[in-house]
């Protein structure tokens, strides 16, 4: 899980210039990181490109924190390799 969290933290830095010292599974994307809706979508697009996955709209609506995003990435990566 930490690998995914580190990857997300790097994407936040590279794509959105958000430098936060610690991102944990409990980090709320909108409240803690203060991401606007467009920034969240931009992050999700970067996640899709990095892990070569496709996140559908219904899943986007369920993502509030890093743990949920990581779980979705893991699930999607696993399904893609099956």
C-alpha positions in Angstrom: 0.0 0.0 0.0 2.8 2.4 0.8 4.1 2.1 -2.7 0.8 3.4 -4.1 0.7 6.1 -1.4 4.2 7.2 -2.4 3.3 7.2 -6.0 0.2 9.4 -5.3 2.3 11.8 -3.3 4.8 12.1 -6.2 1.9 12.8 -8.6 0.6 15.5 -6.3 4.0 17.1 -6.3 4.7 16.8 -10.0 1.2 17.5 -11.4 -0.3 19.9 -8.9 2.7 21.4 -7.0 1.3 20.1 -3.7 4.1 19.5 -1.3 2.8 18.0 2.0 5.3 16.3 4.3 3.1 13.3 5.1 0.3 11.6 3.2 -1.3 8.7 4.9 -4.2 6.4 4.0 -6.5 8.6 6.0 -5.5 11.8 4.2 -8.7 13.4 2.8 -8.1 14.6 -0.7 -10.5 17.6 -0.5 -10.4 18.5 3.2 -6.8 17.9 4.1 -5.2 18.6 0.7 -7.8 21.2 -0.2 -8.1 19.8 -3.8 -10.8 21.5 -5.9 -12.9 19.2 -8.1 -10.8 19.9 -11.2 -7.6 19.1 -9.3 -9.0 15.8 -8.1 -10.0 14.9 -11.7 -6.5 16.0 -12.8 -4.9 13.8 -10.1 -7.1 10.8 -11.1 -6.1 11.3 -14.8 -2.5 11.2 -13.7 -3.2 8.1 -11.7 -4.8 6.4 -14.7 -1.7 7.2 -16.9 0.8 6.1 -14.2 -0.8 2.7 -13.6 -2.3 2.3 -17.0 -5.9 1.9 -15.7 -9.3 3.4 -16.4 -11.3 4.7 -13.5 -15.0 5.0 -14.3 -17.2 7.9 -13.2 -19.2 5.9 -10.6 -15.9 5.0 -8.8 -14.7 8.6 -8.9 -17.7 9.6 -6.8 -16.7 7.2 -4.0 -13.1 8.5 -3.6 -12.7 10.8 -0.6 -9.3 9.8 0.9 -6.0 8.2 -0.1 -7.0 4.8 1.2 -10.1 4.7 -1.1 -8.0 5.8 -4.1 -5.3 3.2 -3.4 -8.0 0.4 -3.0 -9.5 1.4 -6.3 -6.1 1.4 -8.0 -5.2 -2.0 -6.6 -8.6 -3.4 -7.6 -8.4 -2.0 -11.1 -4.7 -3.1 -11.6 -5.6 -6.6 -10.4 -8.6 -6.9 -12.6 -6.6 -5.7 -15.6 -4.0 -8.4 -15.1 -6.5 -11.2 -14.5 
